[in-house]
Amino acid sequence: MSFIILILIIILLYATLTKYGSIYKVLFMTALVISMTAAFLIYGMNVFGKSDTLIILNTEMNRTVFIHACIIWSAADLFVILKIFKNYRKYTVVNS
């Protein structure tokens, strides 16, 4: 599971730091970021439908902690998406 979290962090860093020359690349990265969060949310909801705890990296999470983790993750996604659009806007202004 820690490998998956490492991949998530690398993808978010790449999305934040790269230059976007095409709106299609912007839309793809935005969809990728949102889909990762949605997958975690759906997985958590499925687990909580069967039990009262979610275990990630040998750490038990109850529903309250899961909800807070999803809120924080969504806020980070919002920051990354805003940075993606800002990088795209800067790239188009410089190269126009």
Secondary structure, 3 states (H helix, E strand, C coil): CHHHHHHHHHHHHHHHHCCCCCHHHHHHHHHHHHHHHHHHHHHHHHHHHHCCCEEECCEEECHHHHHHHHHHHHHHHHHHHHHHHHHHHHHHHHCC
